[in-house]
Amino acid sequence: MNLTMSSLLSLVVETLRNPREGASAILSMTPPRAVLWQALALVVVISVLMSHGVEALFPPVAGELAGPFSLSPFALVMVQGGLLLVMVFATLWIGRALGGTGSLEETLFLVTWLQFIMICIQVLQVVALIVMPVFAGIVGIAALALFLWLFVNFVSVLHGFPSLLLVFVGIVVSAFAVVFGLSLILALIGVTVPGAFDV
């Protein structure tokens, strides 16, 4: 399958209609690992450019969303890239520890694909901000729900887990464990999140 923009958008629609079939279609392709790392880096850069585009177009809205955590483009690339790397390896290692069969290449591909879909949703949110701002928040909430639904299905296909409910529970528990672990590591090296422990 040639990945043109038209075929990518068609695959996005297919994935939204049936996440499991979309994930299977993605996994039927076998790009080299180097290409997958480049694709992951590309979606991070595109996402950051989108975020700063929104900040330029709608400064008040962007300021409310960012709060005290507004970052420079380079810092935001590092943060988003780091979070996606954590997501990739947590999805791979935790899934494998629970009996999953996914590979690093497959995990990279699905996480990158999920991020690309969320960029498409981000475009819709920008359009909503321009055309009907009142619905932009609703799109944002729907995007979070969609992210979780797609991720649960992707992990299920990736690792061959039959129960979506158990996958969802595993993701929630794993997310708390990863956040706790990262917080502990940051605390040990003296990095604190502003306002995290304010009463």
Phi and psi in degrees as GROMACS dihedral restraints (atoms count N, CA, C in turn):
[ dihedral_restraints ]
;  ai    aj    ak    al  type     phi  dphi    fc
    3     4     5     6     1   -81.1    20    10
    4     5     6     7     1   124.6    20    10
    6     7     8     9     1   -86.7    20    10
    7     8     9    10     1    75.9    20    10
    9    10    11    12     1   -84.4    20    10
   10    11    12    13     1   169.0    20    10
   12    13    14    15     1   -61.3    20    10
   13    14    15    16     1   -38.0    20    10
   15    16    17    18     1   -63.8    20    10
   16    17    18    19     1   -44.2    20    10
   18    19    20    21     1   -69.4    20    10
   19    20    21    22     1   -34.0    20    10
   21    22    23    24     1   -63.2    20    10
   22    23    24    25     1   -45.7    20    10
   24    25    26    27     1   -66.4    20    10
   25    26    27    28     1   -36.3    20    10
   27    28    29    30     1   -63.5    20    10
   28    29    30    31     1   -39.5    20    10
   30    31    32    33     1   -70.2    20    10
   31    32    33    34     1   -32.5    20    10
   33    34    35    36     1   -61.6    20    10
   34    35    36    37     1   -47.5    20    10
   36    37    38    39     1   -61.4    20    10
   37    38    39    40     1   -44.2    20    10
   39    40    41    42     1   -61.1    20    10
   40    41    42    43     1   -40.4    20    10
   42    43    44    45     1   -66.5    20    10
   43    44    45    46     1   -39.2    20    10
   45    46    47    48     1   -67.3    20    10
   46    47    48    49     1   -36.1    20    10
   48    49    50    51     1   -72.9    20    10
   49    50    51    52     1   -41.5    20    10
   51    52    53    54     1  -143.9    20    10
   52    53    54    55     1    90.2    20    10
   54    55    56    57     1   -56.5    20    10
   55    56    57    58     1   -36.6    20    10
   57    58    59    60     1   -67.3    20    10
   58    59    60    61     1   -43.2    20    10
   60    61    62    63     1   -67.1    20    10
   61    62    63    64     1   -38.0    20    10
   63    64    65    66     1   -62.4    20    10
   64    65    66    67     1   -43.3    20    10
   66    67    68    69     1   -64.9    20    10
   67    68    69    70     1   -40.5    20    10
   69    70    71    72     1   -64.4    20    10
   70    71    72    73     1   -38.2    20    10
   72    73    74    75     1   -64.5    20    10
   73    74    75    76     1   -40.4    20    10
   75    76    77    78     1   -64.0    20    10
   76    77    78    79     1   -44.3    20    10
   78    79    80    81     1   -71.6    20    10
   79    80    81    82     1   -14.2    20    10
   81    82    83    84     1   -75.2    20    10
   82    83    84    85     1   -14.5    20    10
   84    85    86    87     1   -90.1    20    10
   85    86    87    88     1   152.9    20    10
   87    88    89    90     1  -135.7    20    10
   88    89    90    91     1    66.9    20    10
   90    91    92    93     1   -70.0    20    10
   91    92    93    94     1   154.7    20    10
   93    94    95    96     1   -62.9    20    10
   94    95    96    97     1   155.8    20    10
   96    97    98    99     1   -58.5    20    10
   97    98    99   100     1   -38.7    20    10
   99   100   101   102     1   -61.2    20    10
  100   101   102   103     1   -39.5    20    10
  102   103   104   105     1   -65.4    20    10
  103   104   105   106     1   -38.7    20    10
  105   106   107   108     1   -64.4    20    10
  106   107   108   109     1   -41.9    20    10
  108   109   110   111     1   -63.2    20    10
  109   110   111   112     1   -39.9    20    10
  111   112   113   114     1   -64.7    20    10
  112   113   114   115     1   -40.0    20    10
  114   115   116   117     1   -64.8    20    10
  115   116   117   118     1   -39.9    20    10
  117   118   119   120     1   -62.6    20    10
  118   119   120   121     1   -44.5    20    10
  120   121   122   123     1   -62.5    20    10
  121   122   123   124     1   -38.5    20    10
  123   124   125   126     1   -64.7    20    10
  124   125   126   127     1   -44.2    20    10
  126   127   128   129     1   -67.6    20    10
  127   128   129   130     1   -30.5    20    10
  129   130   131   132     1   -64.6    20    10
  130   131   132   133     1   -47.1    20    10
  132   133   134   135     1   -62.8    20    10
  133   134   135   136     1   -43.7    20    10
  135   136   137   138     1   -62.2    20    10
  136   137   138   139     1   -42.5    20    10
  138   139   140   141     1   -61.7    20    10
  139   140   141   142     1   -42.6    20    10
  141   142   143   144     1   -66.1    20    10
  142   143   144   145     1   -42.5    20    10
  144   145   146   147     1   -61.2    20    10
  145   146   147   148     1   -39.7    20    10
  147   148   149   150     1   -62.2    20    10
  148   149   150   151     1   -44.8    20    10
  150   151   152   153     1   -61.3    20    10
  151   152   153   154     1   -43.4    20    10
  153   154   155   156     1   -75.2    20    10
  154   155   156   157     1   -25.4    20    10
  156   157   158   159     1   -65.2    20    10
  157   158   159   160     1   -42.8    20    10
  159   160   161   162     1   -63.6    20    10
  160   161   162   163     1   -40.0    20    10
  162   163   164   165     1   -62.4    20    10
  163   164   165   166     1   -37.3    20    10
  165   166   167   168     1   -71.6    20    10
  166   167   168   169     1   -38.2    20    10
  168   169   170   171     1   -78.6    20    10
  169   170   171   172     1   -36.8    20    10
  171   172   173   174     1  -132.4    20    10
  172   173   174   175     1    70.8    20    10
  174   175   176   177     1   -54.4    20    10
  175   176   177   178     1   -44.1    20    10
  177   178   179   180     1   -62.9    20    10
  178   179   180   181     1   -44.1    20    10
  180   181   182   183     1   -64.6    20    10
  181   182   183   184     1   -45.8    20    10
  183   184   185   186     1   -62.3    20    10
  184   185   186   187     1   -37.7    20    10
  186   187   188   189     1   -65.1    20    10
  187   188   189   190     1   -39.3    20    10
  189   190   191   192     1   -65.7    20    10
  190   191   192   193     1   -40.2    20    10
  192   193   194   195     1   -69.1    20    10
  193   194   195   196     1   -39.2    20    10
  195   196   197   198     1   -77.4    20    10
  196   197   198   199     1   -35.4    20    10
  198   199   200   201     1    60.4    20    10
  199   200   201   202     1  -134.6    20    10
  201   202   203   204     1   -83.6    20    10
  202   203   204   205     1     5.4    20    10
  204   205   206   207     1  -109.2    20    10
  205   206   207   208     1    28.1    20    10
  207   208   209   210     1   -68.2    20    10
  208   209   210   211     1   130.3    20    10
  210   211   212   213     1  -124.1    20    10
  211   212   213   214     1   157.4    20    10
  213   214   215   216     1   -69.4    20    10
  214   215   216   217     1   159.3    20    10
  216   217   218   219     1   -55.2    20    10
  217   218   219   220     1   -43.1    20    10
  219   220   221   222     1   -64.4    20    10
  220   221   222   223     1   -44.3    20    10
  222   223   224   225     1   -64.0    20    10
  223   224   225   226     1   -38.3    20    10
  225   226   227   228     1   -66.8    20    10
  226   227   228   229     1   -37.0    20    10
  228   229   230   231     1   -61.1    20    10
  229   230   231   232     1   -44.4    20    10
  231   232   233   234     1   -64.2    20    10
  232   233   234   235     1   -42.2    20    10
  234   235   236   237     1   -66.7    20    10
  235   236   237   238     1   -50.1    20    10
  237   238   239   240     1   -65.1    20    10
  238   239   240   241     1   -40.5    20    10
  240   241   242   243     1   -61.9    20    10
  241   242   243   244     1   -43.4    20    10
  243   244   245   246     1   -63.0    20    10
  244   245   246   247     1   -42.0    20    10
  246   247   248   249     1   -64.2    20    10
  247   248   249   250     1   -40.2    20    10
  249   250   251   252     1   -67.3    20    10
  250   251   252   253     1   -36.5    20    10
  252   253   254   255     1   -63.6    20    10
  253   254   255   256     1   -43.2    20    10
  255   256   257   258     1   -59.6    20    10
  256   257   258   259     1   -42.8    20    10
  258   259   260   261     1   -62.2    20    10
  259   260   261   262     1   -43.8    20    10
  261   262   263   264     1   -61.0    20    10
  262   263   264   265     1   -52.9    20    10
  264   265   266   267     1   -75.4    20    10
  265   266   267   268     1   -31.1    20    10
  267   268   269   270     1   -66.5    20    10
  268   269   270   271     1   -43.0    20    10
  270   271   272   273     1   -61.7    20    10
  271   272   273   274     1   -41.4    20    10
  273   274   275   276     1   -69.8    20    10
  274   275   276   277     1   -55.1    20    10
  276   277   278   279     1   -70.9    20    10
  277   278   279   280     1   -43.1    20    10
  279   280   281   282     1   -67.3    20    10
  280   281   282   283     1   -41.4    20    10
  282   283   284   285     1   -61.0    20    10
  283   284   285   286     1   -44.2    20    10
  285   286   287   288     1   -66.1    20    10
  286   287   288   289     1   -37.4    20    10
  288   289   290   291     1   -64.1    20    10
  289   290   291   292     1   -26.8    20    10
  291   292   293   294     1   -95.4    20    10
  292   293   294   295     1    12.7    20    10
  294   295   296   297     1    98.7    20    10
  295   296   297   298     1     9.0    20    10
  297   298   299   300     1   -73.8    20    10
  298   299   300   301     1   166.7    20    10
  300   301   302   303     1  -121.2    20    10
  301   302   303   304     1     7.2    20    10
  303   304   305   306     1   -68.3    20    10
  304   305   306   307     1   150.8    20    10
  306   307   308   309     1  -103.2    20    10
  307   308   309   310     1   169.9    20    10
  309   310   311   312     1   -61.7    20    10
  310   311   312   313     1   -44.3    20    10
  312   313   314   315     1   -61.2    20    10
  313   314   315   316     1   -43.4    20    10
  315   316   317   318     1   -65.5    20    10
  316   317   318   319     1   -40.8    20    10
  318   319   320   321     1   -64.5    20    10
  319   320   321   322     1   -44.6    20    10
  321   322   323   324     1   -57.2    20    10
  322   323   324   325     1   -45.5    20    10
  324   325   326   327     1   -63.6    20    10
  325   326   327   328     1   -46.1    20    10
  327   328   329   330     1   -70.3    20    10
  328   329   330   331     1   -38.6    20    10
  330   331   332   333     1   -65.5    20    10
  331   332   333   334     1   -41.2    20    10
  333   334   335   336     1   -63.7    20    10
  334   335   336   337     1   -41.8    20    10
  336   337   338   339     1   -65.2    20    10
  337   338   339   340     1   -40.5    20    10
  339   340   341   342     1   -61.7    20    10
  340   341   342   343     1   -42.2    20    10
  342   343   344   345     1   -65.7    20    10
  343   344   345   346     1   -37.0    20    10
  345   346   347   348     1   -64.4    20    10
  346   347   348   349     1   -41.2    20    10
  348   349   350   351     1   -62.5    20    10
  349   350   351   352     1   -40.5    20    10
  351   352   353   354     1   -67.3    20    10
  352   353   354   355     1   -30.0    20    10
  354   355   356   357     1   -64.8    20    10
  355   356   357   358     1   -41.4    20    10
  357   358   359   360     1   -60.5    20    10
  358   359   360   361     1   -40.8    20    10
  360   361   362   363     1   -66.0    20    10
  361   362   363   364     1   -35.6    20    10
  363   364   365   366     1   -62.5    20    10
  364   365   366   367     1   -37.2    20    10
  366   367   368   369     1   -61.8    20    10
  367   368   369   370     1   -43.4    20    10
  369   370   371   372     1   -62.0    20    10
  370   371   372   373     1   -36.6    20    10
  372   373   374   375     1   -66.5    20    10
  373   374   375   376     1   -38.0    20    10
  375   376   377   378     1   -64.6    20    10
  376   377   378   379     1   -42.6    20    10
  378   379   380   381     1   -61.3    20    10
  379   380   381   382     1   -41.6    20    10
  381   382   383   384     1   -62.8    20    10
  382   383   384   385     1   -38.5    20    10
  384   385   386   387     1   -62.1    20    10
  385   386   387   388     1   -35.6    20    10
  387   388   389   390     1   -78.6    20    10
  388   389   390   391     1   -47.1    20    10
  390   391   392   393     1   -83.4    20    10
  391   392   393   394     1   -48.1    20    10
  393   394   395   396     1  -145.2    20    10
  394   395   396   397     1    82.5    20    10
  396   397   398   399     1   -53.7    20    10
  397   398   399   400     1   -28.7    20    10
  399   400   401   402     1   -63.3    20    10
  400   401   402   403     1   -24.8    20    10
  402   403   404   405     1   -91.3    20    10
  403   404   405   406     1    -5.7    20    10
  405   406   407   408     1   -63.0    20    10
  406   407   408   409     1   -40.1    20    10
  408   409   410   411     1   -65.2    20    10
  409   410   411   412     1   -37.7    20    10
  411   412   413   414     1   -64.2    20    10
  412   413   414   415     1   -41.0    20    10
  414   415   416   417     1   -62.2    20    10
  415   416   417   418     1   -38.2    20    10
  417   418   419   420     1   -63.8    20    10
  418   419   420   421     1   -42.9    20    10
  420   421   422   423     1   -65.5    20    10
  421   422   423   424     1   -42.6    20    10
  423   424   425   426     1   -63.4    20    10
  424   425   426   427     1   -34.9    20    10
  426   427   428   429     1   -64.2    20    10
  427   428   429   430     1   -40.2    20    10
  429   430   431   432     1   -63.8    20    10
  430   431   432   433     1   -45.0    20    10
  432   433   434   435     1   -62.9    20    10
  433   434   435   436     1   -40.8    20    10
  435   436   437   438     1   -64.5    20    10
  436   437   438   439     1   -41.1    20    10
  438   439   440   441     1   -56.9    20    10
  439   440   441   442     1   -47.7    20    10
  441   442   443   444     1   -64.5    20    10
  442   443   444   445     1   -42.4    20    10
  444   445   446   447     1   -63.5    20    10
  445   446   447   448     1   -46.3    20    10
  447   448   449   450     1   -65.4    20    10
  448   449   450   451     1   -42.9    20    10
  450   451   452   453     1   -63.9    20    10
  451   452   453   454     1   -41.4    20    10
  453   454   455   456     1   -59.8    20    10
  454   455   456   457     1   -46.0    20    10
  456   457   458   459     1   -66.6    20    10
  457   458   459   460     1   -40.3    20    10
  459   460   461   462     1   -63.0    20    10
  460   461   462   463     1   -45.0    20    10
  462   463   464   465     1   -64.2    20    10
  463   464   465   466     1   -38.4    20    10
  465   466   467   468     1   -60.4    20    10
  466   467   468   469     1   -45.5    20    10
  468   469   470   471     1   -70.1    20    10
  469   470   471   472     1   -43.9    20    10
  471   472   473   474     1   -56.5    20    10
  472   473   474   475     1   -48.7    20    10
  474   475   476   477     1  -101.4    20    10
  475   476   477   478     1    -1.2    20    10
  477   478   479   480     1    73.9    20    10
  478   479   480   481     1    29.3    20    10
  480   481   482   483     1   -85.8    20    10
  481   482   483   484     1   129.2    20    10
  483   484   485   486     1   -80.0    20    10
  484   485   486   487     1   -28.5    20    10
  486   487   488   489     1   -99.1    20    10
  487   488   489   490     1   116.2    20    10
  489   490   491   492     1   -66.9    20    10
  490   491   492   493     1   -34.5    20    10
  492   493   494   495     1   -63.9    20    10
  493   494   495   496     1   -45.8    20    10
  495   496   497   498     1   -66.2    20    10
  496   497   498   499     1   -35.2    20    10
  498   499   500   501     1   -63.5    20    10
  499   500   501   502     1   -43.8    20    10
  501   502   503   504     1   -60.7    20    10
  502   503   504   505     1   -46.2    20    10
  504   505   506   507     1   -61.3    20    10
  505   506   507   508     1   -42.6    20    10
  507   508   509   510     1   -62.5    20    10
  508   509   510   511     1   -38.9    20    10
  510   511   512   513     1   -65.7    20    10
  511   512   513   514     1   -43.8    20    10
  513   514   515   516     1   -63.0    20    10
  514   515   516   517     1   -48.0    20    10
  516   517   518   519     1   -63.0    20    10
  517   518   519   520     1   -44.2    20    10
  519   520   521   522     1   -64.1    20    10
  520   521   522   523     1   -38.9    20    10
  522   523   524   525     1   -62.0    20    10
  523   524   525   526     1   -44.2    20    10
  525   526   527   528     1   -62.9    20    10
  526   527   528   529     1   -41.3    20    10
  528   529   530   531     1   -64.9    20    10
  529   530   531   532     1   -41.9    20    10
  531   532   533   534     1   -66.4    20    10
  532   533   534   535     1   -43.9    20    10
  534   535   536   537     1   -62.9    20    10
  535   536   537   538     1   -42.6    20    10
  537   538   539   540     1   -62.8    20    10
  538   539   540   541     1   -43.7    20    10
  540   541   542   543     1   -62.7    20    10
  541   542   543   544     1   -44.2    20    10
  543   544   545   546     1   -65.5    20    10
  544   545   546   547     1   -40.2    20    10
  546   547   548   549     1   -62.4    20    10
  547   548   549   550     1   -40.7    20    10
  549   550   551   552     1   -64.8    20    10
  550   551   552   553     1   -42.6    20    10
  552   553   554   555     1   -63.4    20    10
  553   554   555   556     1   -44.9    20    10
  555   556   557   558     1   -62.9    20    10
  556   557   558   559     1   -39.5    20    10
  558   559   560   561     1   -64.9    20    10
  559   560   561   562     1   -38.5    20    10
  561   562   563   564     1   -66.3    20    10
  562   563   564   565     1   -31.6    20    10
  564   565   566   567     1   -95.1    20    10
  565   566   567   568     1     5.8    20    10
  567   568   569   570     1    86.0    20    10
  568   569   570   571     1    18.7    20    10
  570   571   572   573     1   -99.0    20    10
  571   572   573   574     1   128.2    20    10
  573   574   575   576     1  -122.2    20    10
  574   575   576   577     1   151.0    20    10
  576   577   578   579     1   -92.9    20    10
  577   578   579   580     1   122.2    20    10
  579   580   581   582     1   -55.6    20    10
  580   581   582   583     1   127.9    20    10
  582   583   584   585     1    82.2    20    10
  583   584   585   586     1    -2.6    20    10
  585   586   587   588     1   -64.8    20    10
  586   587   588   589     1   -32.6    20    10
  588   589   590   591     1  -119.0    20    10
  589   590   591   592     1    20.0    20    10
  591   592   593   594     1   -73.0    20    10
  592   593   594   595     1   141.8    20    10
